[in-house]
Amino acid sequence: MINILTSGFSNGFPPGFKKLLKTYIKTGMTFAFIASEFENIHEKTDWYCNHFLRMFADCKITFSSVNVIDGRMPKETAQKLVRNADVIWLAGGDTPTQFACLKSYELISSIREQKGVVLGMSAGAINMAKKAVCTVTCGHKELKIYEALGLVDFSVEPHFDNTNITEELLEVSKEYPLYGILDDSAIICTEGNILYVGDVFLIENRTVTKVSPSLL
């Protein structure tokens, strides 16, 4: 499994990230877009799915099949599509709500058993962690920490602003180290190796350190 954790993209995939994506994702693969909320935002979910498909198309990547995973399909169908997908996209949105939907549809084991690429953006990236750390700094209503998918051993703070580091993040980092991912950046995990793309910072024990130079 290849795990890609992102924050957000201001103007499509950056050139360097496009090049890396094409090494992991090929035209003709199957794609499952997992919504952040399964029942009440179908139109919004479809819009975002199509938006990201256009971004893949800009990389010359097209998929043989695309399935939007939310409440419009039975649980058993969703589980099978997710388990067999070559590429899973975990959408952004409200992080605890998304995880509640994954639990309700019994998709956690299906995601863990999938052998291809899992790409999480914002809330999706947070939920890929062993411990999801949902901070007020990142736009959540309250600080919430829970056991999540466990696809990676570390926790992340998407939309990180290294010029305005909050006291909340510094305090949380004493117990839960976080990788702060700026927009247009990513963390890519492959077979025990970690690649930091763009600007990524480690927040640990109230100390903030840039972990790698920008590759984009």
Summary of the structure (lengths in Angstrom):
residues: 216
radius of gyration: 16.2
end to end distance: 23.4
largest distance: 46.3
contacts: 728
relative contact order: 0.18
helix: 30%
strand: 28%
